[in-house]
């Protein structure tokens, strides 16, 4: 076996990379990383230098690991700014660091692509540790992996960190009314009130999937995306216009755009990606604020779509405790962290142990706030 680090997704053929995938999860496809890279959204200048790890056996590609050299912690959704500060206070450099993650995308899913035989996983972990030392990186971090990989990485000295998100689950609902019937009367009435208020403001909704989304639609959505980022954070969005266009060209089967129109004029939109079983709420933009329009476009329209298309889960994105009242359930998220400098390993492990207890307690408290009837 031999391993190879590549500084562009284009250094490996799409059919070889995608041939390692077990399902149609959109965020680890060659096309997704190519759209990020080709648009200039992930570059060394942006602090997201591609550095993907490949494992070869002869001429056969056996495994791959998405990897980036990071010069900051933006766009990750697992917050380690406190660790960076601790490094600086003790005279160490926290950046660069090695990161296995989907840029700007806090969705759990495959991270090690292809074979996960123990000896191959061990070879890749050893390669990552050697590369960390070679680059002077503070360590390697794997964000939002699936549980089996996270457990294996913990056994290899990359301790596990817990987090919380909110996902909606389809329990065989026939329609939105059937879903609401599982809720307590007060919670059900609140959601119906929100949907009526959106309708009373004159909004109608249009779902565009795949090839129905035109270049003009992508450009219009990009302008809303940037405008919304500027309003909320004072700076533009991380993603470039070309990313959205290329996504529509190379991965149309994964794309859904929900547009909110009033008097025939589109004023807001939500962009979702999907696979065979899950809908992923990703980006939102609006020209101006309207009562409950965000909830309707980003959540209720997504639930409607998931029910109509038989999807089992709707990942509504990072954060958002307000999702609980709308039927999204708290779920644990995982990440793993290996630190190059031994002196920091024990303090970080203690921190993770304490934090895990707090996250578990929060999860139990959040479940108590769910709007479902006791029988459900």
C-alpha positions in Angstrom: 0.0 0.0 0.0 1.1 3.5 -0.6 -0.5 6.8 0.3 -0.6 10.1 -1.7 -1.6 13.6 -0.8 -3.0 15.7 -3.7 -3.5 19.5 -3.8 -6.5 19.3 -6.2 -9.5 17.1 -6.6 -8.7 17.0 -10.3 -5.5 15.0 -9.6 -7.8 11.9 -9.2 -10.3 10.8 -11.9 -14.0 11.3 -11.0 -14.8 7.7 -11.7 -12.1 6.5 -9.3 -13.1 8.8 -6.5 -16.9 8.3 -6.9 -16.3 4.5 -7.3 -15.4 4.5 -3.6 -18.8 5.7 -2.5 -21.4 3.3 -1.1 -24.4 5.6 -1.6 -25.4 8.9 -3.3 -24.5 11.2 -0.4 -24.0 14.5 -2.3 -21.3 16.2 -0.3 -18.4 13.8 -0.8 -18.9 13.4 -4.6 -16.0 14.4 -6.8 -18.3 17.0 -8.5 -19.1 18.7 -5.2 -15.4 19.2 -4.3 -14.7 20.3 -7.9 -17.4 23.0 -7.7 -15.9 24.3 -4.6 -12.4 24.3 -6.0 -13.1 25.5 -9.5 -15.2 28.5 -8.2 -12.4 29.6 -6.0 -14.3 28.9 -2.8 -11.7 26.5 -1.4 -8.2 27.8 -2.1 -5.0 28.3 -0.1 -5.7 32.1 -0.2 -9.1 31.4 1.4 -7.5 29.2 4.1 -9.0 26.0 2.6 -6.1 24.4 0.7 -7.2 21.0 -0.7 -4.8 18.2 0.5 -6.9 15.1 -0.1 -5.4 11.7 1.0 -5.5 8.7 -1.3 -4.6 5.1 -0.4 -3.4 2.9 -3.3 -2.8 -0.8 -3.6 -0.8 -1.2 -6.8 -2.9 0.7 -9.4 -6.1 0.3 -7.5 -7.5 3.2 -5.4 -8.6 1.6 -2.2 -9.6 4.6 0.0 -9.7 8.4 0.0 -10.1 11.0 2.7 -11.2 14.5 2.0 -8.6 16.8 3.5 -7.7 20.5 3.8 -4.9 22.5 5.2 -6.7 25.2 7.2 -5.3 28.6 8.2 -8.3 29.5 10.4 -11.4 27.9 11.8 -14.1 29.6 9.8 -16.8 27.6 7.9 -16.4 24.5 10.1 -19.3 24.6 12.7 -17.3 22.7 15.3 -15.8 25.6 17.3 -12.2 25.3 18.4 -11.3 29.0 18.8 -10.7 28.4 22.5 -8.1 25.8 21.7 -6.4 28.2 19.3 -6.3 30.8 22.0 -4.8 28.3 24.5 -2.1 27.4 22.0 -1.2 31.1 21.4 -1.1 31.8 25.2 1.5 29.0 25.6 3.6 30.1 22.6 2.4 27.5 20.1 0.9 27.9 16.6 -2.5 26.3 16.2 -2.6 27.0 12.5 -2.1 25.4 10.1 -4.2 22.4 11.0 -5.4 19.4 8.9 -9.1 19.1 8.5 -11.3 16.4 7.2 -14.7 18.1 6.6 -17.1 19.3 4.0 -16.4 23.0 3.6 -19.2 25.2 5.0 -21.4 22.1 5.4 -22.1 20.7 8.9 -23.8 17.5 7.6 -22.9 14.1 8.9 -21.9 11.5 6.4 -19.1 9.4 5.0 -15.6 10.8 5.6 -13.4 7.8 4.9 -14.3 6.7 1.4 -13.8 3.1 0.2 -12.5 0.3 2.3 -12.4 0.6 6.1 -10.4 -2.4 6.8 -8.5 -1.9 10.1 -5.0 -2.1 8.6 -6.0 0.4 5.9 -7.5 2.8 8.4 -4.4 2.5 10.6 -2.2 3.3 7.5 -4.2 6.4 6.8 -4.1 7.6 10.4 -0.3 7.1 10.5 0.0 9.0 7.2 -2.1 11.9 8.7 0.1 12.0 11.8 3.3 12.1 9.8 1.9 14.7 7.5 0.8 16.9 10.4 4.4 16.8 11.8 5.9 17.4 8.3 3.7 20.5 7.7 4.1 21.8 11.3 0.3 21.4 11.7 -1.2 21.4 15.2 -3.1 18.3 14.5 -5.9 16.6 12.4 -9.6 17.0 12.9 -12.5 15.0 11.4 -15.9 16.7 11.5 -19.3 15.1 11.4 -18.3 11.6 10.6 -20.7 8.7 11.0 -20.6 6.9 14.3 -18.6 3.7 13.3 -15.7 5.7 11.9 -15.7 8.1 14.8 -15.5 5.2 17.2 -12.6 3.7 15.3 -10.8 7.0 15.2 -11.2 7.4 19.0 -9.5 4.0 19.4 -6.6 5.3 17.3 -6.0 8.3 19.6 -8.3 10.9 18.1 -10.8 11.5 20.9 -14.4 12.1 20.2 -16.3 15.4 20.6 -20.1 15.6 20.9 -22.4 18.2 19.6 -26.1 18.7 18.9 -28.2 19.4 15.8 -31.9 19.1 15.0 -33.2 16.7 12.4 -36.8 15.9 11.3 -37.8 12.2 10.8 -40.5 10.9 8.5 -42.4 8.3 10.4 -44.5 7.2 7.4 -46.6 10.4 7.3 -49.1 10.6 4.4 -49.0 14.4 4.3 -48.3 17.5 6.5 -51.7 17.2 8.3 -50.8 13.6 9.3 -47.5 14.9 10.7 -49.3 17.6 12.6 -51.7 15.1 14.1 -48.9 13.7 16.2 -48.4 17.0 18.0 -50.1 18.5 21.1 -53.0 20.8 20.2 -51.2 24.0 21.2 -48.1 23.2 19.2 -50.2 22.1 16.2 -52.2 25.4 16.3 -49.0 27.5 16.4 -47.6 25.9 13.3 -50.9 26.3 11.5 -51.0 29.9 12.5 -47.6 30.6 11.1 -48.5 28.9 7.8 -51.7 30.9 7.6 -49.9 34.2 8.2 -47.4 33.5 5.4 -50.3 32.7 3.0 -52.1 35.9 4.2 -49.1 37.9 3.1 -49.7 36.6 -0.4 -46.9 34.1 -0.8 -47.0 31.1 -3.0 -44.2 28.5 -3.4 -42.5 27.0 -6.3 -40.3 23.9 -6.2 -37.6 23.7 -8.9 -35.5 20.5 -9.0 -32.5 19.5 -11.1 -32.6 20.8 -14.7 -35.6 23.0 -13.9 -33.2 25.4 -12.2 -31.8 27.8 -14.9 -28.6 29.8 -14.9 -30.7 32.9 -14.2 -32.2 31.2 -11.2 -28.7 30.4 -9.8 -27.5 33.9 -10.3 -30.7 35.3 -8.6 -30.2 32.9 -5.7 -26.5 33.9 -5.4 -27.5 37.5 -5.1 -29.9 36.7 -2.3 -27.4 34.5 -0.5 -24.8 37.3 -0.5 -27.3 39.9 0.6 -28.5 37.8 3.5 -24.9 37.2 4.6 -24.2 40.9 4.5 -27.3 41.7 6.6 -26.5 39.1 9.3 -22.7 39.1 9.5 -21.5 42.2 7.8 -19.5 40.2 5.2 -20.3 38.3 2.1 -20.9 34.5 1.9 -18.1 32.0 1.7 -19.3 30.5 -1.6 -18.7 32.1 -5.0 -21.2 32.4 -7.8 -19.5 29.7 -9.9 -20.1 27.2 -7.1 -23.8 27.4 -7.5 -23.8 27.3 -11.3 -21.4 24.3 -11.4 -23.5 22.5 -8.8 -26.5 22.9 -11.0 -24.6 21.7 -14.1 -22.9 18.6 -12.6 -25.2 17.5 -9.7 -28.7 18.5 -10.8 -30.3 15.3 -9.4 -29.3 16.4 -5.9 -30.6 20.0 -6.1 -33.9 21.5 -5.0 -34.6 25.2 -4.9 -37.8 26.4 -3.2 -38.8 30.0 -4.2 -41.2 32.2 -2.4 -43.2 34.4 -4.8 -45.7 37.2 -4.2 -47.7 38.5 -7.1 -45.5 36.3 -9.3 -42.3 38.0 -8.1 -39.7 35.8 -6.3 -38.6 37.4 -3.1 -36.9 34.6 -1.2 -35.6 31.1 -1.6 -34.1 28.1 0.1 -31.6 25.7 -1.5 -31.7 22.1 -0.5 -29.6 19.1 -1.5 -30.9 15.6 -1.3 -30.0 11.9 -1.7 -32.1 8.8 -1.7 -33.2 9.1 1.9 -32.3 12.6 3.2 -33.1 16.2 2.5 -30.4 18.7 3.5 -31.3 22.3 4.2 -28.3 24.3 3.1 -28.7 28.0 2.1 -31.3 30.7 2.5 -31.7 34.2 1.0 -34.4 36.9 1.1 -34.7 40.4 -0.4 -36.5 41.6 2.8 -37.9 40.1 6.0 -41.5 38.9 6.2 -43.2 37.3 9.2 -42.6 33.5 9.4 -41.4 33.4 5.8 -38.1 31.8 6.8 -39.8 29.0 8.8 -42.2 28.3 5.9 -39.6 28.3 3.1 -36.8 26.5 5.0 -38.7 24.1 7.2 -42.3 23.5 6.3 -41.7 23.4 2.6 -38.9 21.0 3.2 -41.1 18.7 5.4 -43.8 18.8 2.7 -41.2 17.8 0.1 -39.7 15.0 2.2 -43.1 13.5 2.9 -44.2 13.7 -0.8 -41.0 12.1 -1.9 -40.7 9.4 0.8 -37.5 10.7 2.3 -36.8 9.4 5.8 -34.9 12.4 7.3 -34.6 16.1 6.9 -31.3 17.7 8.2 -32.2 21.3 8.8 -28.6 22.5 9.2 -26.6 23.7 12.1 -27.9 25.3 15.3 -31.5 26.5 15.7 -33.1 25.6 18.9 -36.3 27.1 17.5 -36.6 24.0 15.3 -37.7 21.9 18.3 -41.1 23.5 18.4 -41.5 22.7 14.7 -40.9 19.0 15.1 -37.2 18.7 14.6 -35.5 16.3 17.1 -32.2 16.8 18.8 -29.5 14.4 17.6 -25.9 14.0 18.6 -23.1 15.0 16.2 -19.6 13.7 16.3 -16.1 14.9 15.6 -12.6 13.6 16.3 -9.4 15.5 17.1 -5.8 14.3 17.1 -3.2 16.8 18.4 0.4 16.7 17.3 1.7 18.3 20.5 1.5 15.8 23.4 1.3 18.5 26.1 -2.2 19.5 24.9 -3.7 16.0 24.6 -4.6 15.5 28.2 -6.2 19.0 28.7 -8.3 18.7 25.6 -9.4 15.2 26.6 -10.5 16.5 30.0 -12.4 19.3 28.3 -14.1 16.9 25.9 -15.2 14.6 28.7 -16.8 17.5 30.6 -18.3 18.9 27.5 -19.8 15.5 26.6 -21.6 15.4 29.9 -23.1 18.8 29.3 -24.2 18.0 25.7 -25.9 14.8 26.9 -27.7 16.7 29.6 -28.8 19.3 27.1 -30.0 16.6 24.7 -32.3 15.2 27.4 -33.7 18.6 28.2 -34.2 19.4 24.6 -36.1 16.2 24.0 -38.5 17.2 26.8 -39.4 20.3 24.7 -40.5 18.3 21.7 -44.1 19.2 20.6 -45.3 15.6 20.2 -48.0 14.0 22.2 -46.9 11.7 25.0 -48.1 8.7 23.1 -45.8 9.6 20.2 
